[in-house]
Amino acid sequence: MAGGEAGRASARKRADARRNEQILLDAAAATFVVSGVDAPVREIAARAGVGVGTIYRHFPTRADLIVAVYRHQVDACVEAGPKLLETSATPFAALSRWVDLFVDFLVTKHGLAAVLHSDNESFGALHAYFVDRLFPVCDRLLAAAAEADGIRPDVQAHELMRGIGNLCIGVDHDLRYNARRMVDLLIAGLRAPLPAG
């Protein structure tokens, strides 16, 4: 096989491996929503349409899988921000759609909070990863919406994301509680006029 063909074959294998890993991560994230982070690996494998051994080849431990899902979800939110700004009718619409994705991410973390506070050193850097990657995207969306749509300019990404996180806390314990509705009310409140004074 010529060098060029070998290089193309190698690139195809890497692309296939990345695509397969994305399928596994999407399946794990969807399973976590339904069954939590302690879901059996066979349930994730069935959703992904692969054998259990395939999961373990990519993610030798459950901690590896949880970290990868968390990073995958963060990265998806990060990549969505600029795309939504380009494709949405207004920056406020982009912000609202991005917040929906962020809420989905928080729901996908179903059971992850307790794991993240465990003694497993694999989870130590995840909070910093979350902050470093997501806050700048949220800040950019807020700034664009403040400039174009007149939302309150004094809201910071940290405040908004913390507020959304707090509104999503009750989702596991009360079936009557609709976190998404409460978040929608919060986002609608960004359009409220600043108090006189």
C-alpha positions, 0 to 999 in steps of 0.5 A, a space after each residue: 500500500 502506498 504511503 498516501 493510501 496508508 495515510 488516508 486509511 489511517 485517517 478514516 480509521 481515526 474518523 470512524 473511531 471518533 464517530 463511534 465514540 460520539 455514538 457511545 457518549 450520546 447513548 450514555 448521556 441519554 441513558 443517564 437521563 433515564 437511569 442515572 449515572 449508575 445505569 448498567 453498562 449493558 443498558 448503554 451498550 444496547 442503546 448504542 447498538 454495540 457490545 459491552 466490550 466495545 464500551 470498555 475498550 473506549 472507557 475502561 472504567 465507569 469514571 472514564 465514561 462519566 468524565 467523557 460524557 460530562 466533557 462531551 455535553 459541555 463541548 456540545 453546549 460550547 459549540 452551540 453558542 456561536 452557531 445559535 447566534 448565527 442562525 437564530 432570528 435574534 440574539 435573545 432567541 439564541 440565548 433562549 435556545 442555548 439555555 434550553 440546551 444548558 437545561 438539558 445538560 443539567 438534566 443529563 447530569 442526573 446523579 452526577 453531582 454526588 459522584 463529582 463530590 466523591 473522592 475519585 480524582 478523575 472528577 477533580 478538574 471537571 468543575 473548572 472545565 465547566 466554568 472555563 468553557 461555558 461561562 465565556 459562551 454565556 457571557 457572549 450570548 448575554 452581551 449580544 442580547 443586551 446590545 440587540 434586544 435590550 435585555 438587562 445588561 447587568 446580568 453576568 454568566 455566573 449569576 444566570 447559570 447559577 440561577 438556572 442550576 438552582 432552579 433545576 435542583 428540584 427536578 429529581 425529587 418532585 414530579 410536579 415541579 417543572 424546572 423548564 417552566 421556571 427557567 423560562 420565567 427566569 429568561 423572560 425576566 431578563 427583558 424586565 426594565 431596570 428599576 428606577 433609581 
